[in-house]
Structure formats: structure tokens, C-alpha cells
Amino acid sequence: MRNAAPQADWKPYTGSVPILEYHVLGQPQTEVPYPDLYVPRASFRKQMDWLEEQGYEAVTLEAVEEAWYHGGTLPPKPMVISFDDGYRPQYTFALPTLRKHGWPGVLNLKAEGSDLYESNVKAMIVAGWELAAHTINHSDLTTLEGEALEEEVAGSREILQREYGVPVKNFCYPAGRFDETVIAAVEAAGYAGATTEIPGWASKDNPYELARIEVLGSWTLPDLAAALQS
């Protein structure tokens, strides 16, 4: 992936960055609790093409944090494309689609029970994707405390780092559920940042409350454009 590493034309950047949030790419085969989390593959492909036409370039969240806090560089219109949980089409469809644009993604992977094989995740990492933690069991962290909270937050990072041999620098709150106790656990575990479901662009001033734009299956391109402008 071209943008998995800084490019010659990138410059210092400390402004806000949009982080797109996707779940399943494809149509639900049966009735599901949250059908709008299924984005048709044709829609996803068109969205990526449109984003490139608008001048956006996808990078990892790690690259954004390097620019925000350590003097790193980014393209003129950076964005992050994140994928939650670990569904198979994130490997079979998102990976080749983003590869055509030279873009990496961010895989927010729950440590147990995802649809991805270990070999799938390793292939995504080799392609330049960032691996981020999404707990072990996709638990509502606001209902946990003490060792149970620490296991889901710090334990998930330990599992992913051990299994895949890469740093896991960022965290994603399941269902966007967090409070001050959860933030403290995430910070104590050594994460550099954490993504939420607060709508909007992510700012360097709130590393553990990074906003995202959740892309829904019913969206048209004007819907995506409006979300990026709001």
C-alpha cells in the first residue's frame, strides 16, 4: 500500500481528520438486528472512488497520531478508514478495494470470535493495515470494573500483540460505550488513542474520545458528502 508509509509530498499536519467507520460489506442474507450496518459492496467501491476524486487519501490512525504529536507528515486531505469487529468481507473485499487506491485500513479486531482467519489478519497487516484492539468479547465496558475491565482492555491488546507480533497502539470502544473509568483503563493499558461513535472529525485534543463517521448501508454519496462537511 502506497500510503502505509509517509510519501515525499506529505507535510506536517495537526488538524482534525475524518475517521470513517464500517462494519459488514455486503447485503444481509436474513433478518439481522442492525441492517444499516451492512454497506453494499458496490456502494463501498463507489464511496472509495468518490473520496479519491475529492482528494482524500487514507492513512492509518498511527500515522495521524505521529503527525499530531511527534512531528510526522500526512497527505493534504488525510482520512482514516476503520473496520470494526472482523468480518470476512473486510479481508475479501475491503482489502483489494483499498489496495487499488494505495490505501491502508484500520482493523478494530475483537480478540476472540471474529470471522477472520489468522492468515487473513496477517495478510492485512503485511499490506500495511493497522491492527487495533476492540476488546476480547465485544463487551459493554461501562458494565465492567476492576480485573474484568482490565482483561477486556489490556488483555485484548496482549492477545493481539502476541498472536500477530505487531504493536497495537489504538483501541476502539465496542458500540461506542465508554465513561471516565473506561478511559482511565484504556490510558493505563498504554494505548495512544481510542475511537468512539461520537459523530464528527477526530481531533488531537481528545485522543481517547476520537470521533468517527459511521457509514450506513442506506447512505448515498450525497449522504457521505454531507457527513464529511458537518
N, C-alpha and C positions, 0 to 999 in steps of 0.2 A: 504494500500500500504506500503510495507516494507520501501521503500526509501522516504516516505513522512516525515520521521524524521531521524535524524542522527543515524548511526549504529556504533557498537562498533569498527569495523575495519576502520572507516573513519579517515582521518588525515588532518591536516591543508593544505590548497591548495590556491595558489593565481595566478596560471597560467591561460592561456586562456582556454575557454570552447566552444565546438561547440553547437550552438542552431539550431536545425532542425525546419523548417517551413513547415507546412502542411495546406491545405485548405479543399477540399472535398475529402472524401474517398469513391470511387465508380466510376462508369462509367457515363458520361453524357448521359441522355436519349434523348436529342435533341441537335441541334446545339447550342453551347454556345460561348461567346466571348473568353474565355481563357481555352480551353480544357485541356491544360497541367497542370492546377491546380487541375485536378481530378486524384488522385492516386488510382489505382485499389486496392481493399481490400486485394486480395491475395498478391500483391506487398508489401503493408504496413506490413502485417503479416510476410512475409519473411524478410523484412528490420529489423523489431524488433528482430527477431530470430538471424539474422546475427550480429546485433550490440551487442547482448548479447554474442554471440560466440567470438566476438573480444574483449570482456572485458569491454565494455561500460556499464554504469549504469545511468539511467535517474534520475534527481532530479529536484526540482523546481528552478526557477530563484531566488527566495527569498533565498534558501539555498546557491546558488552560491554567492550571494551578502553578505550573512552572513560570508562566508569563506573569500571572498575578503577583506572585510572592517572591520569585527568585530571578527576575530579570530576563526570562525567556522570551521567545518570539512566537507570533501567531500570524496566520494569513489575514488579509484586510477585513474579511467578514467571516469570522470563525463561528462554528456551531459544534455541538456535540450531539451524536445520535445514540441514544441509550435503549437497551432492550432488557426488559425485566423477566426474571424467573428462570428462563432457559427452555424455551420451546424449540422443537426441531426446525421449523422454518427459519429460525434465526440463523441457523447454520446452512440449511439447504437453499434458502432464497436470499436472505439479507446479506450474507457473506459475499456471494458472487455479484449481487447487485451493487453493493458498495465498492467492491473491487474494481468495477468498471469505471468508477469515478475517482479511484485512487484514495478512497476514504476508509479510515478505521471506524469501528463502532466501540461502544462500551457495553459489555455483557454483565448485567447485575444478576449474578447467579446464586440461587439458593444452594447451599452445600449438599443437600440431600433431596432426592425426589424430583429432579428436573427431567425433562425429556431428552436432554442432550447426552450423548455418549462422551466418555472421557476423551476419546480421539477427536470428537467434534470440537470440543473446547480447546484442545491443544492446537488444532488446525487454525482456529480463530486467533489464538494468541500468536502463532507463527506469522499470521497475516497482518499483525500489527494491532489487533484489538486489545483494549484494556479489559482486565478482569477485575470486577468489583464485587464486594460481598453483599448478600441480600438475606442474611441470617441462615440458619440451618434448615428450619422448618416453616419459614414464612409466617412466623408468629406475630401477633399484635404485641409489640414490645411494651406498650403502655400498660399491659396487664401483668407484666413480669417485674421482678425485683431481685436484688442480690445475685446469687450464683446462677439462677436461671437466666437472668438478663445478660450477665457476663458471658454465659455459654453461647447464647444466640448471637451476641455481638462480637466478642473477641474470639470465641470458639469457631465461628464460621470462617473468620479470617485465617486462623491457624490451619483449618482443614484445607482451604483452597490453596494456601501457600505451600503446604506440604504436598498436596496432590499434583500441583501444576508447576511448582518451582519458580514462581514469579512473585514480585511484590504485589500486594493487594492494598492499595493506598486509599481507596474510597469505599463508602458504604451507601446503601440505598434502603430507606425505611419501608418495610412491607406495608402496602396500602397507604403509604404516606403518614403512618401513625407514629407520632413521637411527642415527647414532652421534655421538660428540663432534665429529668432523671435519665431518660434515654440519651439525650445529647451528651450528658456527662459520661455515660458508659461508652459511647462512640469515641469521644475525645480521649478517654482513658485507655482505650484499646489501641490508640496510636494512628487512627485514620486521619488523613489530611482534610477530608470533607465528606459531606453526606447529602444525597439528593432526596427531595421531597416530592409531594404532589401539589405544592403551592404553585398556582399558575403565574407565569411570567418568565423573565430572563434571570439567570443566575448572576449574583454579584459577589465580588471578592470580599465584601464586608460581612457576609453571612456564610462562612464556609460549611457550617453544619445545618444550614437551612437553605440549601440551594434549590431555587425554583426550577420547575420544568414545564414544558408544554406537552400535555398528554394528547397524542394524536388519536382521534376516534375513527372507527370504521365508516361512520356516516359522513365524514368530512369531504368536502370538495376542495379543490385548490384555492378558491377564494376564502374558504374557512381557514386553511392553513396560513394564507397570507394575512388574514385579519388577526389570527392568534399571534403571529410574529410581530405585528405592528402594535398590539395592545399593551 
